[in-house]
Amino acid sequence: MSEQPNDSTGSQNNTEDLEQKAKDRIEEMPAETALGNRDPQGGGEGDPKDFPPEGN
């Protein structure tokens, strides 16, 4: 078993990268109403139903 160096800056950079990717992904997603239908005033492209649910 190999030991990994204790480098907190590497994991911090990785966390920042993941946060930025998540923000970019959310901005691309279409806005939706409470019923899950597309909200044309909210921006974004496509239909919310075209995106797979998260966490499954």
C-alpha positions in Angstrom: 0.0 0.0 0.0 1.5 3.4 -1.0 1.1 6.4 1.2 -0.1 9.6 -0.3 1.5 12.9 0.6 -0.3 15.1 3.0 -0.9 18.0 0.6 -3.9 20.1 1.5 -3.3 22.5 -1.3 -3.9 19.8 -3.9 -7.2 18.8 -2.5 -8.2 22.5 -2.1 -7.5 23.1 -5.8 -9.5 20.0 -6.7 -12.4 21.2 -4.6 -12.3 24.6 -6.2 -12.2 23.0 -9.7 -15.2 20.9 -8.8 -17.1 23.9 -7.4 -16.5 25.8 -10.6 -17.6 22.9 -12.8 -20.8 22.6 -10.8 -21.5 26.3 -11.1 -21.0 26.1 -14.9 -23.2 23.0 -15.1 -26.0 24.7 -13.2 -25.8 27.8 -15.4 -26.3 25.5 -18.5 -29.4 23.8 -17.0 -32.8 25.2 -17.9 -34.9 26.9 -15.3 -38.0 25.1 -14.2 -41.3 25.8 -12.5 -42.4 24.1 -9.3 -44.1 21.4 -11.4 -40.9 20.7 -13.3 -41.9 22.4 -16.6 -39.6 24.7 -18.5 -39.6 28.3 -17.4 -38.9 30.4 -20.4 -38.2 33.5 -18.3 -35.6 31.7 -16.2 -33.1 31.2 -19.0 -31.1 28.1 -19.9 -31.5 25.8 -22.8 -33.6 22.7 -23.3 -36.3 21.0 -21.2 -35.7 20.1 -17.5 -37.2 16.7 -18.2 -34.3 15.9 -20.6 -31.8 16.1 -17.7 -31.4 12.9 -15.6 -32.3 13.2 -11.9 -29.3 13.6 -9.6 -28.4 11.1 -6.9 -29.8 8.0 -8.5 
